Structure formats: structure tokens, C-alpha cells
């Protein structure tokens, strides 16, 4: 994938905004950090100080600016907490500057285990083992972070968060329908949906959710086996943080491994077992896991439906065959795994 960075015009506009906002006087060393298919993320320096800018893609979606506002609200809410996150510097909602909402955050010294493994982790299997425990503890810290009265509070919707989940994602599946894709071709998801509705636990106290907790959405410290930051907050909301726990365990790169997250680190071996992650989460003050199986099954259900969308887009000629076929297989596997959990045959233990 071709890496996308800021255009010369956007860089000039950013420099003018940086000066106007009192952040600094010069912007330089702009380089891309991601491919830019979802969002454009670039590293840059303002007066020699390293920062990261995040903005919507070159061709924004209708919801792109709201996604940036959501991420700004998250980072502002987490300021001063123990939750590992990039520190927020400043955001811009004035569309006259760059045509989109964007923000600046501190550059985090860490590596993404989905794309690389720092040399210390290659050499020391103990670091690979311990870093997973730090990651799970970080998720527990997020679950207890204060949000009421914060910028993030506006994201909380009234009513039951859990009761909305199955109908919301069945509507998403229905939205994939076109002349070459019928949601009925994914029949097992309906069986799992019925179980999730019938076994839904009571709502707990709302909390901050990352929304997409897996090893491709974190940075790990290079010097010690610790979580440096959660990143990619675009699915964050105020809901039930136990769904983050279920999502983390489902996406953990041990067998079964339905999405292959954190592959650069995982292929070295030696990662903590799921039972150890769960113990680390509890030890760090995480929430009661009495209904964990339901959250595991719900994570499989939601993630399976989300990635099935690429299969629908492939059949409509809007995605590659490689991506469509690979993710369709993963979606089917996730629903099968969730169904096994529902039957009492939990493959994630």
C-alpha cells in the first residue's frame, strides 16, 4: 500500500495554524506512519519537538470529522490518568485550515507488535511473556478511568448498552446486502445472535471502552516489557468495558487465532496464555468476569460481522479478492468460535 502523507498545501496550512495557536513556529520532518486507507497519521517536528498528527483520509468519509472529534475527546478525557495513551497537544475543528478536523499528540517511543518486534523482545522470551500481562493490566486501568463530566461523556447514549448490541450489528450485516451478497448466506450468525439475546447479562456501571482492543492497536515500550500506549481510538465509546476484555482475549494470537493480530511479536513465541492475561486483568483491578463467556461470544459475533463487510464489498467489486476471501474465512471462523462458547465448549480457555 502506498503511504500517504500531508500535501505541501496541508503542511503550509498546518504551519500557519501552529503559529497562530502558539504551539510553535516551524513544522518539519513530515513522514507517514500508516498507509492512509483509514486515516492519515504522520510524524513531524514542531520547533524540533516530535509530534504525531492524525487526520481523516485523503477522501474523507461522511463520519470522518466526527471520528476525529471522538478521538480528541478520548485523549482529553484520559489526560492525567494512569492509562497508557499518547498525550494530547491540540486539535483543530476549523475546516478552513485543512478542510478536515485534525489533531496533534505527543510521539510515543514504542513499537507496534503487528509490524515489528524490537530487538530486546527478539532476544528475551521473558519480555515477550511479561508484556502481555502489562497490556491486560492497562485494559483494566482503562475500564476504571473516570469519564463522567469529561469530554467523552457526550458519547454515552441513554438506555441499555448491551441490549443495543445484537440489533445494531444485525442491522450492519443487513446493510451489506446487494444483488451479489445476501446476509442469509451467513446463517450461523443468526443462531449466535439468538443465544446472545437470551443470555444477555444485566448492565453494569458504564465505563470507557477502547472498542478494538488487540495487539495491532498498541505500542509497546522498547526498554522494558510494558504497554507504552493504546492507539487508534476511533471506536472508543462509553459502554461496557468487559467487551474490551472479551475482544482482547478473542484476538490474542494463541490458538485459536482468528485475526492474526500482533503477528510480528507472536511469531517469536513465548507470549502469555489467555488464562494469565485474565489473571493480570483481575489483579490490576479489572471488572468482575462472572459472565465472561457471554462477552467472548459477543466479541466473536461483532468482529465477525464487521469483517464480513469486506467480503460483501469484494463481491460488489469494491475490495480485492485476497482481502475479501481471507476476511470471509475469518468471519466464519469467529462465528463458529462464538457458537462453541455458547454451547459451553469454550475454545479460549
Wavefront OBJ file of the C-alpha trace (Angstrom):
o trace
v 0.000 0.000 0.000
v 1.284 3.440 -0.906
v 1.966 5.513 2.174
v 0.041 8.772 2.345
v 1.436 11.915 3.905
v 0.439 15.569 4.060
v 0.398 17.539 0.846
v 2.583 20.615 0.587
v -0.525 22.801 0.858
v -1.660 20.981 4.014
v 1.801 21.293 5.556
v 1.803 25.034 4.879
v -1.698 25.363 6.367
v -0.607 23.372 9.412
v 2.427 25.619 9.918
v 0.225 28.721 9.840
v -2.192 27.147 12.344
v 0.663 26.052 14.632
v 1.978 29.625 14.727
v -1.480 31.108 15.232
v -2.228 28.681 18.068
v 1.031 29.394 19.884
v 2.217 25.794 19.605
v 5.411 26.682 17.775
v 6.800 28.411 14.719
v 8.120 25.784 12.284
v 6.887 22.401 11.040
v 9.350 19.961 9.502
v 10.438 16.358 9.016
v 6.951 15.210 7.990
v 6.833 11.462 7.354
v 3.945 8.965 7.150
v 3.331 6.406 9.875
v 0.479 4.468 8.232
v -0.830 3.684 4.788
v -3.675 6.185 4.974
v -6.583 3.923 3.962
v -8.477 4.655 7.169
v -6.763 7.805 8.441
v -3.590 9.708 7.671
v -1.087 9.559 10.525
v 2.237 11.371 10.202
v 5.212 12.033 12.414
v 6.574 15.574 12.319
v 8.562 18.068 14.367
v 7.394 21.453 15.608
v 10.452 23.515 16.515
v 12.345 20.231 16.857
v 9.766 18.645 19.187
v 8.464 15.293 17.880
v 4.702 15.080 17.456
v 2.164 12.946 15.604
v -0.671 14.383 13.524
v -3.820 12.388 12.848
v -6.438 13.403 10.293
v -9.051 11.736 8.038
v -8.004 10.059 4.785
v -7.432 11.937 1.549
v -11.041 11.207 0.575
v -12.891 11.557 3.899
v -15.967 9.535 4.757
v -19.109 11.379 5.917
v -18.287 10.422 9.512
v -14.546 11.177 9.373
v -14.643 14.525 11.172
v -16.842 13.101 13.928
v -14.344 10.264 14.345
v -11.553 12.807 14.878
v -13.729 14.671 17.413
v -14.287 11.369 19.222
v -10.548 10.690 19.388
v -9.868 14.215 20.649
v -12.481 13.722 23.382
v -10.858 10.421 24.409
v -7.342 11.817 24.713
v -8.539 14.895 26.570
v -10.502 12.679 28.983
v -7.521 10.392 29.641
v -5.127 13.275 30.360
v -3.620 12.844 33.821
v -4.773 9.230 34.226
v -2.598 6.133 34.531
v -4.000 4.698 31.289
v -1.156 4.446 28.734
v -2.077 6.787 25.886
v -0.492 9.441 23.649
v -0.696 12.836 25.352
v -2.998 15.271 23.555
v -1.409 18.543 22.382
v -4.040 20.414 20.375
v -6.894 19.864 17.956
v -8.392 21.886 15.133
v -12.095 21.770 14.198
v -11.854 24.787 11.893
v -12.433 23.287 8.443
v -10.922 26.377 6.804
v -7.464 25.255 7.923
v -7.117 21.836 6.252
v -10.661 21.002 5.178
v -10.991 18.359 7.912
v -10.762 18.031 11.693
v -7.275 17.020 12.851
v -5.170 16.935 15.995
v -1.627 16.750 17.315
v -0.434 14.379 20.024
v 2.867 13.533 21.629
v 5.026 10.988 19.819
v 5.235 7.778 21.858
v 8.551 5.942 21.953
v 7.364 2.425 21.246
v 6.807 -0.173 18.538
v 3.704 -1.761 17.067
v 3.895 -5.561 17.559
v 1.778 -6.103 14.473
v 4.563 -4.878 12.220
v 7.815 -5.209 14.154
v 9.455 -6.688 17.224
v 12.129 -4.682 18.996
v 15.476 -6.402 19.364
v 15.166 -6.777 23.129
v 11.987 -8.823 22.670
v 13.608 -10.947 19.972
v 16.421 -11.828 22.347
v 14.416 -12.283 25.568
v 11.319 -14.531 25.643
v 10.676 -13.314 29.189
v 9.973 -9.831 27.849
v 7.516 -11.255 25.324
v 5.712 -13.060 28.126
v 5.577 -10.163 30.587
v 4.457 -7.511 28.098
v 1.129 -9.261 27.595
v 0.460 -9.055 31.326
v 1.153 -5.309 31.209
v -1.239 -4.983 28.281
v -4.031 -6.753 30.178
v -3.394 -4.582 33.245
v -3.615 -1.492 31.056
v -7.029 -2.613 29.847
v -8.131 -2.933 33.478
v -6.929 0.610 34.147
v -8.948 1.871 31.193
v -12.083 0.145 32.477
v -11.947 2.152 35.715
v -10.914 5.538 34.292
v -13.262 8.390 35.222
v -15.428 9.713 32.376
v -18.437 11.461 33.908
v -18.285 15.206 33.336
v -15.480 14.701 30.800
v -15.396 15.491 27.058
v -16.139 11.793 26.480
v -19.407 11.885 28.429
v -21.302 13.162 25.391
v -20.754 9.785 23.694
v -22.822 7.893 26.267
v -26.234 7.054 24.885
v -29.265 6.566 27.157
v -30.649 3.102 27.741
v -29.029 -0.316 27.853
v -25.707 -0.596 26.044
v -25.859 -4.384 25.970
v -29.438 -4.516 24.666
v -28.408 -2.422 21.655
v -25.559 -4.666 20.534
v -27.251 -7.526 18.690
v -29.840 -5.373 16.854
v -27.181 -2.816 15.915
v -24.846 -5.388 14.388
v -27.600 -7.356 12.683
v -28.561 -4.057 11.014
v -24.937 -3.648 9.980
v -24.983 -7.110 8.416
v -28.212 -6.250 6.582
v -26.564 -3.071 5.243
v -24.122 -5.272 3.298
v -26.961 -6.586 1.108
v -26.714 -6.132 -2.667
v -27.503 -8.215 -5.707
v -24.431 -10.422 -5.214
v -24.490 -10.687 -1.408
v -27.333 -11.834 0.831
v -26.901 -11.756 4.620
v -28.804 -15.067 4.759
v -25.668 -16.660 3.291
v -24.157 -16.187 6.771
v -26.812 -18.258 8.618
v -24.871 -19.281 11.720
v -24.669 -15.664 12.856
v -28.438 -15.703 13.453
v -28.165 -18.692 15.780
v -25.444 -16.959 17.785
v -27.491 -13.738 17.883
v -30.427 -15.599 19.429
v -28.212 -17.041 22.171
v -26.675 -13.644 22.917
v -30.118 -12.103 23.307
v -31.448 -14.882 25.513
v -28.374 -14.994 27.784
v -27.637 -11.250 27.978
v -26.270 -10.324 31.431
v -27.532 -7.292 33.364
v -25.990 -3.931 32.523
v -23.079 -2.912 34.741
v -21.767 0.564 35.517
v -20.759 2.295 32.270
v -17.073 2.786 31.549
v -14.653 3.772 28.807
v -14.193 1.164 26.068
v -11.390 1.205 23.533
v -13.652 -0.671 21.147
v -10.971 -2.514 19.167
v -8.558 -3.944 21.712
v -5.937 -6.109 20.033
v -2.168 -6.100 19.566
v -2.211 -4.114 16.318
v -3.699 -1.180 18.251
v -0.998 -0.773 20.891
v 2.576 0.441 21.156
v 4.983 -1.440 23.417
v 7.947 0.067 25.247
v 11.344 -0.838 23.843
v 13.348 -0.839 27.075
v 11.032 -2.730 29.447
v 8.161 -5.164 28.808
v 5.347 -2.708 29.319
v 2.475 -1.233 27.367
v 3.509 2.201 26.099
v 0.122 3.303 24.748
v -3.214 2.244 23.394
v -3.648 3.801 19.952
v -6.347 4.037 17.243
v -9.219 5.205 19.434
v -11.749 5.663 16.618
v -14.140 3.011 18.017
v -13.947 4.253 21.597
v -17.184 4.883 23.475
v -18.752 4.806 26.910
v -20.295 1.370 27.299
v -19.393 -1.952 28.918
v -15.598 -2.361 29.231
v -15.955 -6.117 29.657
v -16.492 -6.279 25.921
v -12.927 -4.945 25.554
v -11.739 -7.829 27.718
v -13.608 -10.352 25.597
v -12.275 -8.713 22.422
v -8.686 -8.792 23.711
v -8.917 -12.489 24.600
v -10.555 -13.466 21.289
v -7.908 -11.545 19.317
v -4.944 -12.785 21.369
v -2.545 -14.586 18.981
v -2.770 -18.039 20.539
v -4.700 -20.921 19.035
v -7.427 -20.151 18.085
v -6.082 -17.051 16.336
v -8.862 -15.699 14.094
v -7.360 -12.337 13.044
v -3.585 -12.790 13.448
v -3.060 -9.570 15.435
v 0.413 -8.755 16.756
v 1.919 -11.154 14.241
v 5.480 -9.788 14.301
v 5.727 -10.416 18.043
v 3.590 -13.556 18.134
v 5.657 -15.440 15.579
v 8.567 -15.350 18.032
v 6.546 -17.396 20.542
v 6.578 -17.194 24.311
v 3.518 -14.981 24.776
v 1.441 -15.270 27.932
v -1.528 -17.637 27.880
v -5.072 -16.263 27.897
v -5.540 -17.521 31.461
v -2.530 -15.421 32.510
v -3.930 -12.334 30.785
v -7.193 -12.812 32.625
v -5.392 -13.125 35.961
v -3.353 -9.979 35.239
v -6.565 -8.099 34.366
v -8.189 -9.153 37.649
v -5.060 -8.366 39.689
v -4.969 -4.851 38.211
v -8.486 -4.109 39.450
v -10.477 -5.124 36.393
v -14.190 -5.765 36.459
v -15.998 -8.911 37.588
v -15.693 -11.645 34.968
v -18.719 -13.670 36.118
v -20.304 -13.548 32.638
v -17.068 -13.732 30.644
v -18.317 -16.382 28.220
v -21.089 -14.068 27.037
v -18.581 -11.288 26.343
v -16.305 -13.682 24.466
v -19.212 -14.804 22.291
v -20.319 -11.200 21.746
v -16.799 -10.213 20.681
v -16.813 -13.068 18.132
v -20.249 -12.004 16.878
v -19.404 -8.319 16.471
v -15.950 -8.797 14.982
v -17.213 -11.466 12.603
v -19.930 -9.173 11.265
v -17.543 -6.226 10.930
v -15.013 -8.106 8.814
v -17.706 -9.866 6.739
v -18.283 -6.439 5.210
v -15.090 -6.802 3.171
v -16.461 -9.994 1.581
v -19.609 -8.101 0.575
v -17.500 -5.274 -0.859
v -15.369 -7.763 -2.802
v -18.471 -9.341 -4.324
v -19.583 -5.846 -5.343
v -16.184 -5.163 -6.941
v -15.046 -2.689 -4.263
v -12.387 -4.769 -2.473
v -9.635 -7.163 -3.503
v -10.240 -10.886 -3.797
v -7.365 -11.566 -1.387
v -8.812 -9.375 1.363
v -12.402 -10.421 0.764
v -11.725 -14.153 0.797
v -9.319 -14.024 3.742
v -11.664 -11.994 5.919
v -14.695 -14.058 4.916
v -12.918 -17.156 6.223
v -12.037 -15.280 9.433
v -15.631 -14.069 9.851
v -16.953 -17.615 9.520
v -14.343 -18.866 11.998
v -15.274 -16.168 14.514
v -18.952 -17.016 14.424
v -18.104 -20.720 14.767
v -15.890 -19.928 17.776
v -18.625 -17.792 19.342
v -21.124 -20.590 18.811
v -18.793 -23.032 20.556
v -18.613 -20.667 23.534
v -22.415 -20.510 23.582
v -22.580 -24.329 23.635
v -20.275 -24.468 26.651
v -17.242 -25.601 24.629
v -15.095 -22.522 25.223
v -12.027 -22.624 22.919
v -10.469 -19.565 24.581
v -9.786 -21.136 27.976
l 1 2 3 4 5 6 7 8 9 10 11 12 13 14 15 16 17 18 19 20 21 22 23 24 25 26 27 28 29 30 31 32 33 34 35 36 37 38 39 40 41 42 43 44 45 46 47 48 49 50 51 52 53 54 55 56 57 58 59 60 61 62 63 64 65 66 67 68 69 70 71 72 73 74 75 76 77 78 79 80 81 82 83 84 85 86 87 88 89 90 91 92 93 94 95 96 97 98 99 100 101 102 103 104 105 106 107 108 109 110 111 112 113 114 115 116 117 118 119 120 121 122 123 124 125 126 127 128 129 130 131 132 133 134 135 136 137 138 139 140 141 142 143 144 145 146 147 148 149 150 151 152 153 154 155 156 157 158 159 160 161 162 163 164 165 166 167 168 169 170 171 172 173 174 175 176 177 178 179 180 181 182 183 184 185 186 187 188 189 190 191 192 193 194 195 196 197 198 199 200 201 202 203 204 205 206 207 208 209 210 211 212 213 214 215 216 217 218 219 220 221 222 223 224 225 226 227 228 229 230 231 232 233 234 235 236 237 238 239 240 241 242 243 244 245 246 247 248 249 250 251 252 253 254 255 256 257 258 259 260 261 262 263 264 265 266 267 268 269 270 271 272 273 274 275 276 277 278 279 280 281 282 283 284 285 286 287 288 289 290 291 292 293 294 295 296 297 298 299 300 301 302 303 304 305 306 307 308 309 310 311 312 313 314 315 316 317 318 319 320 321 322 323 324 325 326 327 328 329 330 331 332 333 334 335 336 337 338 339 340 341 342 343 344 345 346 347 348 349
